[in-house]
Amino acid sequence: SLIGRLMLDVPEEMGLIAVAVRQTQGKGRGGNVWLSPMGCALSTLHITIPLHSNLGQRIPFIQHLVSLAVVESVRSIPGYEDIELRVKWPNDIYYSDLMKLGGVLVNSTLIETTFHILIGFGFNVNNSNPTICINDLITKFNKEEGTKLKPLTADCLIARTVTVLERLIDIFQEKGPNGILPRYYKYWVHSGKQVRLHSEDGPTAWIVGIDDYGYLQVHQEGKGIDSVHPDGNSFDMLRNLIVPK
């Protein structure tokens, strides 16, 4: 909320980010509340996107760019390329397809011809409980591969995430979705997965990819390809369900 109050009072060319060491009133999708202890990378970033631009016409894509930036903040470091961080549609960071490590929440406000975007992202860097953290994955990798990769810090990964995100936005603005999707698919958890729609007894569909606007594409046999809106649906990985929120 702090950044939301400040974003219109700073010069347009000035970047604005809030970094929290601990978070007690974090917000998630659908009004969920997140409690984040020390050891997590927690930030809210303000950016502006022109309405009449590639990304301005496809604003839902921003959450995918941020999720990808978090994963690449680790996996683009020499030696860390095989740390099993992945993206889950629409806005989660996962260890393989097993456990959630973090998430992204994007709020946008259109003022005249400019989108003011508030990007909240948080991911577990150094807490082994209640699930797993990035440094646990590094320790696991070192044991399995005989490497000596150093633990990473939240500050380093926040900075790297913002830097990678800037590059991804530039690529998207120049080339559109096709400039980004190969990198996104490289790290996402859904390739070739079969899911149920609406309920455990619902129709079966295969995940195809995401369309030009960031919506999930699923293929139902005999019915062709449909797009699933991220704001109206939730993806339950444990039950392979896409259900209305």
N, C-alpha and C positions, 0 to 999 in steps of 0.2 A: 504493500500500500504506500510505502514511502516513495518509491520510484514513481508511482502513479501520480502523486501530488507534485513531484518535481519536474516531470517530463516536459511540461509545456512552458516551464520557466527558465530553461537553459537554452543557449544558442543551438540552432539546428545542427551545426557541424560538431557539436560536443557529444562525446560518448557518455553513457551513464550506466553504471552497474552498481548493485548492492550485493555485498558478500556477507553471509551470516556464518558464524562459527557454530551456532546452535539455533534450532528453529522450534518454536512451540505453537505457532499458529499458521503453519504452512497449509496451502490450499491445493487440493487435487481436483481431478475431473468430477463433475456431478456433485460438487459441494463436499467431497471427502476432505477430512482434516488429516494432516501429516505431522507427526512429532519426529523430529530429526535430531539425534544427539551429536555431540562433538565427534569429529572423525569423518563427517560427510562433506562433500563439496556442494555448497548451497549458494545459489545466486539468482538474482533477478536482473535481467538485461533489457535496456530500452534501445530499440532501433526504429528507424523510419524507412518505409518502403513506398515509393511512388505508386499510386493507383494504376496509372497507365504504364505498367512495366510487366515483364514476364511473371515475376513473383507477385506483383500487385493484383494480377488477374487470377492468381492461384494461391491465395493466402493460406488455405489449409495445409499446403506443402511445408510451411515453416516448421511445424512440429516435427516433420520427418527430417528436415535439414538439421535441426538441433539434436535430435536423437543420434543421427549419423555423426555429427560433430563430436558428441561425447565419446562414441565408440572409437572414432579415428583419433581422438586426443591421446588415447593409449596405443592403439594399434598402428599408428603412424610413426611411433618412436622406434628407431633401429633396435632390433632384438626383441621387441614386444609385439611383433606382428601376429603371433599365434596365440596371444592371450585371448581366451574364449569369450570375449564381450560381443554381444549382438544386439540388434534392434528388433523390437516387436511392435507391429502396427497397433495403434497409431502413435504411441508416445512413451513407450517403456524401454528401459535398458535392461538386458538380461545376461545372466551367465548361461551360455549355450541356450537351450530351450527349457532350462530347469528352474532357475530362480531369478526373481526380480532384484536388480541392484539399484534401480533409480527410475526417474520419470521426468517428463517435460509437461509444462502447462503453458499455453499461449493465449493471451488476451489481446484483441486488436480493437482499435478505435479509429474510425475514418474521420479525419478533419479536412474538409475541402477535398483536395486531391492527394492527400498523404495519409497512409496508414501509420499510426503510432502503435508499435507492437511491444508488449511487455512479455518477456520470455522468462519463465521460472524453470530452473532445472536443478535437480538434486540427485546425487548418486553416492553410494556408500564406498568410501575409499579405504577406511581403516577400522571398521567395526566387524568383528567376526560374528557377533550376534545381532539380531536374532536369526539371520540367514547366512550370508557370505558377503565378502567385500573384495574390491579389486586387488588389494595387497595379499589376500588369501589366495587368489587365483595366481598371482605372481609366485608366491611361495610354492604352491602346488606345481606350477610349471618348472620351477628350478629343481625340485625334487625329481620330477619325471624325466627332465631333459638334461640334468647335470649342468645347468647354467647358473649364473650368479647375477641375475637381474636385480637391481635395487628396488626397494619399495618406492612408491610414488606418493606425492603429497597432494592434498586437496587444492592448495594454492596453485601449484604447477598445472594441475589438470583443468582448473577453471580458466586459467590464462590460455592454455592450449585449446580448450573448447571454443572460446571466443575467437581466437585466431583462425581456427579451422572453419568455424561458422562463417566468418567474413569471406573466406575464399569460396566456400560453397555457394553463398549468396551471389557472389560475383559470377561464378560459373553458370548458375541458374538464370541470372539476368541476361547473360550473353547467349546461352544455348537452350534454355528452357528445360523441361523435365528430362529430356534425353541426355543432357549433359551430366545429370546427377544419378539417374536410376541405376546404371550399371554398378556404381559404387554402393548404392543403397542395397541392392540385391545381394551383393557380395557378403554383406553382414547381417541380413535379416534372417529370421528363424522359420519363415513360413514356406520356403520353396517346396512345392510338391505335396503340401499337407492337405489332408482331407478334413473337412469340418462339418458340423451340423448347424443348420440355421434355425434360429428362434427358440428351439428347445431340444432336449436330448432325443426326442422322437421326431424332430423336424427333418426336412429334406437334407440329403447329403450333397455337398458341393466341394469342388476342388479350388484351392486358392491359385489364382493366375498371376496376380501382381497388383500394382496400383495404377490408377489411370492418371490422366494429365492434371487432375485436380487434387490428387492425393487420396482419393477414395479407394478402398480395397475392392479388387475385382475378383468375383467368384464365378465358377462355371458349374451350372446345374445341367446334368445330362438331359438333353431334349429341350432345354430352355435357353441355351446360349449363356452369354456372360452378363452378369449384373454387377453394379457398383454399390458398395455398402458405405454409407455416410459415417465418418468417425464420430460426429457429435451425437448421433442417435443410437449408436450401437457400442457394445463392449465385447472384447475378445477374452473369453475364459480359456486360458491355455491348458489348465488342468483337465478340463472336460472337452477340449476342442470344440467349443461352442461360440458362435457369434449370436449374441442376444441383444434385444432392445434394452436400453438403460432404463 
